[in-house]
C-alpha cells in the first residue's frame, strides 16, 4: 500500500496490503476503529437513540488520507461489526457503514484537491480540514445515517441534526490527532519530555472532570486546560496538540456523560452539547496557534536559506573582483617553480651531486606550498559547507581575509596596514561569513579610494581590532583614505538595493549587516577625521576556549 505522503495524487484503485506489514496495519486500524466506536456507543440516550459523539467518519477520513484508500477496507468491516454488535441488522449496518465511507472518500478527495498537508503546519490546512470534515464528510455521513435510521419522515430533521453533531464532534476532536500525529516524522514530539508536556492538559482535565470537585472549583479549573494546551502549541508540533486535545476529550466526554464534572447539570444530551463548544474552541485554538508558530519557523528557515544564497553570491562577486590579483599572486610561485626546476635540470645534466640539488628542490617545495595555500584559501572562501558557529580567534580570520585581498590591493598600489593585539580575540562566529564581511568592507574601501583619484602615496586602508565596552565586545575597524561619506545618509548605506556608487548592486553592505546582526553584533559607519570612511564591526567577546593556542600579532 502506498502512503499518501509519497503520492502526488490519490490512487482510486484498491491496493491490497503486503503480506505482513500492511496486514498488521489493517488489523490495528480495525481494532482501534472498533474500540473508539464502541466507546462512543456508550453515550446514546434513549431519545433519539443516536450516539452523541461518533468518531467513525473522522477516523475513516484520517486513515484514508494518511495511509491510502486501502484503509477503508478494515474501516468498512469494523463499521459493520460495531453496528451489528449494537443490534443493528446486517443490511442496515452495511448502509450505515457505506454512508461513513462515502463521507470519508468525499472528504479525502476534497483535501487532496486543496493540497492539505497531513501535518497541519499551516493555518489554511487546519481551517480546510475543519471546513471539509464538518461541511462535507460529517454532513454526508450524518444525512445517510439519519436517512437509514428513520427514512423520509417527520423525525428526519431531528435525527439528522443529532447525527451530524455527533459526526462533527468525532471529526474535530479525533481526526486531527490521527492525521497529524501519525503523519509526523520523528521529531521533538517523540521524546519523554514532550510526552509529559502532552499529558499536562490531560492531568488538568482529569482534575476538573474526574475528581468530583465542587462546581465552583471544577468550572474555573476546566478553563485552565486552555493555557495548558497553548503551552503545548508553543513548544510542540500540531500533531502533539491534537493528540493532547483528543485525550482531554475522552476524559471530559466520559466524565460528563457519567454525571461528573462542571458540565454535568441538565442531562447527557444538553451537557455534552455544552461541552463540545468548549472542546471545539480548545482544538481550534491549539491547532491554529501551533500552525502559526510552524509557519513563522518555516518563514525564518526560508529567509535564512535566501540569506545564505545571497551571501554565497556575494562571495562569488568578491572573488571575481579579486581574481586578477590572485592570478598574479599564484603566477609568482609558479614562475619560481619553473625557474628552479630548470636549474635542477641543468645541475643534473652537469653531473652535480644530490646535495647540490637541495636548495633548488627546497625552493620548488616552498613555491608549491605557497600556490597551494592561495588556492586553498580561495576554495574555502567560496565553499558553503554545513557550518556551525564556534569560538574563533578573530585575529586569524582577519589575517586570512587580508591575505585574500592583499594581492588585489597591491596590484592597485593600495597600502594595507594591519594592527592586531597580541592577545586572542575570541567570538562565537561563522568564520566564512565573517571573512565575507571583512572582504566586502575592504573592497568598498579600495573602490572609494580609486574613484576619488588618490595618488599612490595617498592610497591606504587601515584594519584594526581592539577590545571595547569594558572587555565585553570586540571592535574591528576598516578605515580608508577615500572621500568619506559626505552628505550620504548613513542609514541608507545598509538598505538593500540602494547604492551610492556607480555600478554598485546595493547588496554588499545589506548582506554584511545581516550577517553581523545574526551574530549578535553591530555594523556602523561614519566619516573619520583626517581620513575617509570608517566602518566598525562590533561582536560579543567570549572566553578563550580551553586548549586554544595564543598566536602573536603578525601585523
C-alpha positions as MATLAB code, in Angstrom:
seq = 'XXXXXXXXXXXXXXXXXXXXXXXXXXXXXXXXXXXXXXXXXXXXXXXXXXXXXXXXXXXXXXXXXXXXXXXXXXXXXXXXXXXXXXXXXXXXXXXXXXXXXXXXXXXXXXXXXXXXXXXXXXXXXXXXXXXXXXXXXXXXXXXXXXXXXXXXXXXXXXXXXXXXXXXXXXXXXXXXXXXXXXXXXXXXXXXXXXXXXXXXXXXXXXXXXXXXXXXXXXXXXXXXXXXXXXXXXXXXXXXXXXXXXXXXXXXXXXXXXXXXXXXXXXXXXXXXXXXXXXXXXXXXXXXXXXXXXXXXXXXXXXXXXXXXXXXXXXXXXXXXXXXXXXXXXXXXXXXXXXXXXXXXXXXXXXXXXXXXXXXXXXXXXXXXXXXXXXXXXXXXXXXXXXXXXXXXXXXXXXXXXXXXXXXXXXXXXXXXXXXXXXXXXXXXXXXXXXXXXXXXXXXXXXXXXXXXXXXXXXXXXXXXXXXXXXXXXXXXXXXXXXXXXXXXXXXXXXXXXXXXXXXXXXXXXXXXXXXXXXXXXXXXXXXXXXXXXXXXXXXXXXXXXXXXXXXXXXX';
ca = [
       0.000    0.000    0.000;
       1.421    3.400   -0.937;
       1.310    6.096    1.711;
      -0.370    9.370    0.832;
       2.822   11.099    1.937;
       4.585    9.642   -1.097;
       1.796   10.158   -3.637;
       1.235   13.282   -5.615;
      -2.378   12.218   -6.169;
      -4.642    9.670   -4.569;
      -4.904    6.285   -6.273;
      -8.567    5.335   -6.551;
      -7.745    1.693   -7.262;
      -7.947   -0.569   -4.246;
      -4.436   -1.604   -3.311;
      -4.224   -4.881   -1.417;
      -1.872   -4.924    1.575;
       1.540   -6.509    1.549;
       1.657   -9.814    3.452;
       2.899   -8.749    6.876;
       3.330   -5.023    7.441;
       0.121   -3.850    5.824;
      -1.874   -6.734    7.272;
      -0.800   -5.587   10.730;
      -1.716   -2.033    9.803;
      -5.176   -3.200    8.715;
      -5.629   -5.110   11.953;
      -4.505   -2.108   14.021;
      -6.927    0.131   12.113;
      -9.733   -2.380   12.602;
      -9.059   -2.796   16.336;
      -8.586    0.915   17.001;
     -11.639    1.878   14.999;
     -13.748   -0.772   16.746;
     -12.546    0.342   20.180;
     -13.244    4.041   19.586;
     -16.715    3.474   18.146;
     -17.587    1.063   20.945;
     -16.520    3.701   23.473;
     -18.667    6.310   21.713;
     -21.702    3.986   21.614;
     -21.958    4.242   25.412;
     -23.181    7.828   25.061;
     -26.529    7.020   23.450;
     -29.658    8.455   25.087;
     -32.986    6.693   24.596;
     -34.343    9.606   22.600;
     -33.442    9.775   19.750;
     -31.340    6.621   20.248;
     -28.296    8.040   18.426;
     -24.767    8.262   19.940;
     -23.989   11.855   20.873;
     -20.386   11.519   19.673;
     -19.412    9.344   16.719;
     -15.742    9.332   15.685;
     -16.250    6.814   12.838;
     -16.327    9.321    9.971;
     -13.400   11.366   11.299;
     -11.262    8.266   11.854;
     -12.150    6.912    8.412;
     -11.215   10.228    6.788;
      -7.906   10.449    8.667;
      -6.964    6.806    7.991;
      -7.748    7.066    4.286;
      -5.951   10.387    3.803;
      -2.995    9.405    5.931;
      -2.404    5.811    4.764;
      -4.324    5.490    1.489;
      -7.773    4.367    0.406;
      -6.960    0.728    1.106;
      -7.504    1.506    4.801;
     -11.220    1.870    4.083;
     -11.487   -1.943    3.850;
     -10.867   -2.612    7.582;
     -12.880    0.523    8.370;
     -15.865   -0.834    6.442;
     -15.625   -4.208    8.187;
     -15.297   -2.512   11.585;
     -18.299   -0.278   10.865;
     -20.492   -3.258   10.042;
     -19.168   -5.159   13.057;
     -19.839   -2.409   15.601;
     -23.343   -1.766   14.298;
     -24.180   -5.449   14.410;
     -22.785   -5.663   17.953;
     -25.184   -2.854   18.828;
     -28.093   -4.882   17.475;
     -28.436   -3.361   14.014;
     -29.432   -5.863   11.268;
     -26.764   -6.600    8.638;
     -28.433   -4.761    5.692;
     -28.926   -1.605    7.758;
     -25.404   -1.909    9.209;
     -23.998   -2.129    5.668;
     -25.905    1.029    4.685;
     -24.638    2.911    7.740;
     -21.059    1.791    7.010;
     -21.441    2.830    3.364;
     -22.526    6.322    4.427;
     -19.444    6.660    6.634;
     -17.168    5.525    3.807;
     -18.871    7.839    1.342;
     -18.272   10.806    3.630;
     -14.630    9.784    4.125;
     -13.992    9.374    0.391;
     -15.607   12.727   -0.399;
     -13.534   14.401    2.301;
     -10.296   12.776    1.103;
     -10.933   13.885   -2.445;
     -11.511   17.488   -1.335;
      -8.471   17.504    0.948;
      -6.366   16.313   -1.968;
      -7.851   18.906   -4.294;
      -6.877   21.669   -1.851;
      -3.451   20.089   -1.174;
      -3.952   19.931    2.592;
      -0.787   18.790    4.344;
      -1.246   15.977    6.833;
       0.995   17.615    9.420;
      -1.425   20.602    9.713;
       1.523   23.009    9.934;
      -0.309   25.755    8.036;
      -3.365   27.680    9.212;
      -5.081   27.028    5.882;
      -4.666   23.287    6.396;
      -6.318   23.442    9.817;
      -9.217   25.542    8.565;
      -9.706   23.418    5.440;
      -9.699   20.190    7.473;
     -12.356   21.599    9.791;
     -14.446   23.004    6.930;
     -14.267   19.866    4.779;
     -14.644   17.498    7.709;
     -17.714   19.271    9.056;
     -19.216   20.625    5.842;
     -18.712   17.553    3.649;
     -17.734   14.322    5.408;
     -19.819   14.750    8.587;
     -22.715   16.164    6.568;
     -22.780   13.228    4.144;
     -22.345   10.627    6.874;
     -24.895   12.250    9.161;
     -27.522   12.533    6.422;
     -27.107    8.935    5.205;
     -27.195    7.661    8.789;
     -30.399    9.597    9.585;
     -31.982    8.503    6.306;
     -31.096    4.868    7.010;
     -32.488    5.024   10.551;
     -35.804    6.864   10.088;
     -36.235    7.224    6.336;
     -38.070   10.187    4.877;
     -40.249   11.059    7.859;
     -41.055   13.899   10.179;
     -38.283   12.771   12.529;
     -35.570   13.053    9.858;
     -34.508   16.650   10.649;
     -34.083   15.945   14.357;
     -32.208   12.683   13.851;
     -30.058   14.259   11.128;
     -29.148   17.143   13.449;
     -28.037   14.753   16.187;
     -26.141   12.528   13.732;
     -24.387   15.473   12.131;
     -23.381   16.921   15.517;
     -22.105   13.515   16.661;
     -20.036   13.131   13.470;
     -18.799   16.712   13.811;
     -17.642   16.065   17.380;
     -15.784   12.936   16.320;
     -14.327   14.695   13.303;
     -12.978   17.758   15.101;
     -11.765   16.014   18.244;
     -10.146   12.844   16.901;
      -9.386   13.162   13.185;
      -6.616   15.805   13.630;
      -4.770   13.623   16.141;
      -4.740   10.565   13.894;
      -3.903   12.618   10.828;
      -1.201   14.959   12.166;
       0.407   12.932   14.955;
       0.587    9.717   12.918;
       1.766   11.717    9.903;
       4.602   13.479   11.730;
       8.157   12.290   11.285;
      10.366   11.574   14.272;
      10.800   14.922   15.992;
      10.661   16.637   19.338;
       7.149   15.301   19.951;
       8.500   11.791   20.495;
      10.824   12.283   23.475;
       9.769   11.775   27.073;
       9.774   15.460   27.985;
       7.402   16.215   25.138;
       5.265   13.291   26.271;
       4.966   14.833   29.733;
       4.035   18.164   28.157;
       1.319   16.476   26.078;
      -0.099   14.945   29.267;
      -0.236   18.289   31.115;
      -3.686   19.290   29.751;
      -4.841   15.701   30.349;
      -3.908   15.937   34.036;
      -5.759   19.248   34.364;
      -8.806   17.707   32.649;
      -8.679   14.714   34.979;
      -8.708   17.041   37.992;
     -11.521   19.218   36.607;
     -13.801   16.430   35.364;
     -12.924   13.233   37.185;
     -12.191   14.081   40.813;
     -15.701   15.197   41.749;
     -14.808   18.721   42.827;
     -17.411   21.303   43.718;
     -18.791   23.217   40.725;
     -17.274   26.496   41.974;
     -13.833   24.865   41.762;
     -14.290   22.474   38.830;
     -15.599   25.065   36.347;
     -12.675   27.525   36.683;
     -10.279   24.574   36.711;
     -11.687   23.338   33.408;
     -10.670   26.609   31.767;
      -7.074   26.073   32.877;
      -6.934   23.453   30.135;
      -6.673   26.327   27.631;
      -3.314   27.732   28.846;
      -2.023   24.162   29.172;
      -2.902   23.445   25.523;
      -1.483   26.821   24.472;
       1.800   25.869   26.140;
       1.848   22.624   24.143;
       1.128   24.586   20.952;
       4.012   26.991   21.637;
       6.534   24.189   22.083;
       5.380   21.174   20.051;
       4.042   20.497   16.530;
       0.305   20.454   15.718;
       0.122   16.660   15.940;
       1.089   16.788   19.613;
      -1.569   19.444   20.265;
      -4.244   17.359   18.527;
      -3.281   14.251   20.492;
      -3.421   16.155   23.781;
      -6.866   17.584   22.988;
      -8.129   14.142   21.920;
      -7.084   12.671   25.282;
      -8.725   15.593   27.077;
     -11.907   14.961   25.055;
     -12.007   11.286   26.049;
     -11.838   12.209   29.749;
     -14.230   15.163   29.528;
     -16.899   13.318   27.483;
     -16.708   10.162   29.605;
     -16.989   12.029   32.897;
     -19.719   14.413   31.698;
     -21.840   11.539   30.355;
     -21.409    9.817   33.730;
     -22.753   12.892   35.536;
     -19.400   14.201   36.775;
     -17.615   17.465   36.140;
     -18.597   21.118   35.652;
     -20.827   20.454   32.603;
     -22.952   17.668   34.168;
     -26.047   19.703   35.008;
     -29.104   19.054   32.839;
     -28.765   15.584   31.320;
     -26.490   13.783   28.886;
     -27.500   15.470   25.635;
     -27.540   19.145   26.724;
     -24.464   18.599   28.886;
     -22.431   17.131   26.021;
     -23.598   19.826   23.609;
     -22.304   22.477   26.033;
     -19.059   20.575   26.495;
     -18.488   20.310   22.749;
     -18.445   24.100   22.409;
     -15.507   24.277   24.813;
     -13.682   21.319   23.258;
     -14.120   22.624   19.703;
     -12.746   26.021   20.723;
      -9.879   24.307   22.547;
      -8.946   22.263   19.489;
      -9.198   25.192   17.097;
      -7.169   27.498   19.358;
      -4.406   24.964   19.910;
      -4.073   23.880   16.283;
      -4.159   27.404   14.867;
      -1.569   28.615   17.354;
       0.711   25.660   16.592;
       0.227   26.201   12.853;
       1.074   29.904   13.141;
       4.239   29.012   15.043;
       5.202   26.443   12.378;
       4.570   28.979    9.619;
       6.775   31.509   11.384;
       9.572   28.970   11.804;
       9.223   27.938    8.167;
       9.398   31.580    7.084;
      12.547   32.034    9.174;
      14.088   28.942    7.575;
      13.293   30.255    4.098;
      14.676   33.674    4.992;
      17.849   32.081    6.324;
      18.160   29.990    3.162;
      17.722   33.069    0.974;
      20.269   34.960    3.085;
      22.785   32.133    2.670;
      22.180   32.148   -1.085;
      22.723   35.906   -1.270;
      25.821   35.580    0.887;
      27.234   32.936   -1.433;
      26.533   35.163   -4.441;
      28.297   37.964   -2.588;
      31.347   35.756   -2.074;
      31.378   34.859   -5.775;
      31.247   38.556   -6.677;
      34.010   39.315   -4.191;
      36.193   36.533   -5.577;
      35.518   37.762   -9.105;
      36.813   41.186   -8.120;
      39.916   39.620   -6.552;
      40.580   37.225   -9.432;
      43.208   39.353  -11.194;
      45.198   39.909   -8.023;
      45.019   36.241   -7.027;
      46.064   35.154  -10.521;
      49.096   37.421  -10.267;
      49.822   36.095   -6.778;
      49.677   32.483   -7.939;
      51.777   33.259  -11.022;
      54.737   34.298   -8.881;
      55.304   30.906   -7.146;
      54.575   29.118  -10.430;
      57.308   31.137  -12.177;
      59.652   30.385   -9.287;
      58.848   26.668   -9.517;
      59.548   26.707  -13.253;
      62.823   28.565  -12.783;
      64.156   26.332  -10.004;
      63.096   23.140  -11.795;
      65.088   24.267  -14.863;
      68.056   24.991  -12.594;
      67.812   21.496  -11.071;
      67.645   20.013  -14.582;
      70.814   21.849  -15.633;
      72.604   20.737  -12.483;
      71.700   17.122  -13.204;
      72.938   17.456  -16.793;
      76.294   18.685  -15.463;
      76.558   15.678  -13.141;
      76.095   17.654   -9.950;
      75.791   15.761   -6.662;
      72.445   15.140   -4.929;
      73.384   17.545   -2.149;
      73.762   20.437   -4.575;
      70.145   19.950   -5.727;
      68.809   20.556   -2.216;
      68.404   24.376   -2.367;
      66.608   24.245   -5.727;
      64.279   21.497   -4.543;
      63.534   23.440   -1.344;
      62.569   26.478   -3.414;
      60.296   24.302   -5.569;
      58.637   22.925   -2.439;
      58.159   26.419   -0.994;
      56.614   27.635   -4.230;
      54.159   24.764   -4.461;
      53.115   25.238   -0.840;
      52.582   28.955   -1.399;
      50.462   28.393   -4.514;
      48.536   25.604   -2.790;
      47.837   27.836    0.202;
      46.431   30.591   -2.034;
      44.145   28.145   -3.850;
      43.085   26.526   -0.573;
      42.072   29.859    0.969;
      40.140   30.812   -2.159;
      38.292   27.475   -2.232;
      37.483   27.747    1.462;
      36.111   31.250    0.916;
      33.894   30.100   -1.954;
      32.725   26.940   -0.170;
      29.350   26.573    1.515;
      29.537   23.555    3.841;
      27.159   22.807    6.684;
      28.926   25.015    9.187;
      28.371   25.602   12.865;
      29.332   28.717   14.783;
      32.167   28.227   17.197;
      34.525   30.309   19.284;
      37.279   31.514   16.945;
      40.165   33.945   17.254;
      39.161   36.929   15.120;
      42.829   37.777   14.532;
      43.260   34.619   12.444;
      40.078   35.307   10.474;
      41.190   38.876    9.806;
      44.619   37.722    8.627;
      43.060   35.169    6.270;
      40.716   37.800    4.810;
      43.609   40.227    4.363;
      45.709   37.550    2.638;
      42.961   37.059    0.075;
      42.505   40.716   -0.827;
      46.107   41.936   -0.405;
      47.178   40.854   -3.953;
      44.393   42.951   -5.462;
      45.319   45.932   -3.267;
      48.980   45.557   -4.203;
      48.049   45.499   -7.908;
      46.276   48.852   -7.485;
      49.040   50.295   -5.282;
      46.817   50.473   -2.194;
      48.734   50.035    1.057;
      47.079   47.947    3.770;
      48.051   48.474    7.412;
      47.032   45.717    9.808;
      47.015   46.372   13.551;
      46.036   43.493   15.823;
      46.577   42.995   19.567;
      48.930   40.347   20.901;
      46.167   38.644   22.916;
      43.467   36.467   21.300;
      40.075   37.954   20.416;
      37.583   35.116   20.646;
      33.995   35.411   19.481;
      31.285   32.896   18.601;
      31.186   33.232   14.804;
      30.872   31.545   11.453;
      34.376   32.241   10.168;
      33.445   32.135    6.492;
      30.630   34.646    6.898;
      32.777   36.996    8.950;
      35.564   36.898    6.344;
      32.992   37.777    3.709;
      32.016   40.892    5.691;
      35.639   41.976    6.095;
      36.484   41.450    2.419;
      33.379   43.366    1.383;
      34.351   46.309    3.588;
      37.941   46.319    2.259;
      36.754   46.087   -1.357;
      34.393   49.020   -0.798;
      37.254   50.986    0.718;
      39.502   50.207   -2.257;
      36.837   51.289   -4.761;
      36.210   54.532   -2.861;
      39.936   55.343   -2.900;
      40.304   54.641   -6.632;
      37.135   56.578   -7.543;
      38.431   59.573   -5.600;
      41.571   59.603   -7.803;
      44.022   59.463   -4.921;
      47.717   59.305   -5.807;
      49.723   56.156   -4.935;
      51.142   57.782   -1.812;
      47.648   58.581   -0.522;
      46.103   55.164   -1.117;
      45.807   53.254    2.145;
      43.431   51.087    4.133;
      43.817   50.534    7.839;
      42.361   47.430    9.551;
      42.496   47.294   13.351;
      40.901   45.315   16.146;
      40.551   46.029   19.861;
      38.526   45.156   22.932;
      35.911   47.754   23.916;
      32.885   48.214   26.182;
      34.637   47.122   29.338;
      36.175   43.982   27.837;
      32.763   42.724   26.685;
      32.991   43.391   22.943;
      35.453   43.256   20.048;
      35.538   46.140   17.596;
      37.082   45.671   14.146;
      37.564   48.921   12.201;
      38.186   49.342    8.478;
      39.288   52.893    7.681;
      40.263   54.219    4.255;
      41.777   57.319    2.688;
      38.821   57.886    0.389;
      36.500   60.890    0.254;
      34.412   59.781    3.257;
      30.631   59.571    3.443;
      29.951   63.239    2.767;
      26.226   64.006    2.762;
      25.198   60.371    2.429;
      22.519   59.224    4.876;
      24.364   56.579    6.916;
      21.172   54.567    7.498;
      20.622   54.217    3.737;
      24.060   52.658    3.278;
      22.809   49.328    4.625;
      19.473   49.279    2.830;
      19.194   46.553    0.155;
      19.298   47.643   -3.487;
      20.461   51.149   -2.500;
      23.910   52.001   -3.854;
      25.839   55.275   -3.633;
      28.470   54.442   -6.244;
      28.360   53.746   -9.964;
      27.889   50.096  -10.856;
      27.020   49.052   -7.300;
      24.291   46.465   -6.663;
      23.290   47.744   -3.234;
      23.512   44.245   -1.756;
      27.020   44.021   -0.303;
      26.528   46.167    2.805;
      22.971   44.880    3.318;
      24.267   41.295    3.366;
      27.154   42.314    5.627;
      24.836   43.957    8.145;
      22.519   40.935    8.106;
      25.465   38.613    8.810;
      26.807   40.771   11.631;
      23.408   41.207   13.297;
      22.765   37.452   13.100;
      25.934   37.090   15.216;
      24.557   39.475   17.816;
      26.788   42.325   16.646;
      26.529   45.746   15.006;
      27.870   47.296   11.809;
      28.115   51.090   11.744;
      29.725   53.701    9.527;
      30.988   57.269    9.893;
      33.412   59.713    8.337;
      36.792   59.684   10.052;
      38.596   62.963   10.759;
      41.782   63.185    8.690;
      40.782   60.148    6.637;
      37.799   58.863    4.665;
      35.111   56.447    5.815;
      35.364   54.202    8.869;
      33.234   51.068    9.185;
      33.088   49.490   12.654;
      32.147   45.862   13.176;
      31.323   45.027   16.814;
      30.919   41.448   18.099;
      30.498   39.933   21.586;
      33.737   38.786   23.215;
      33.774   35.248   24.618;
      36.244   33.476   26.851;
      39.205   31.731   25.302;
      38.296   28.047   24.762;
      40.286   25.544   26.789;
      43.367   24.294   24.952;
      43.462   27.178   22.482;
      46.889   28.395   21.500;
      47.796   32.044   21.665;
      49.133   33.477   18.452;
      51.138   36.645   18.422;
      50.493   39.760   16.423;
      51.919   39.459   12.924;
      50.734   42.785   11.666;
];
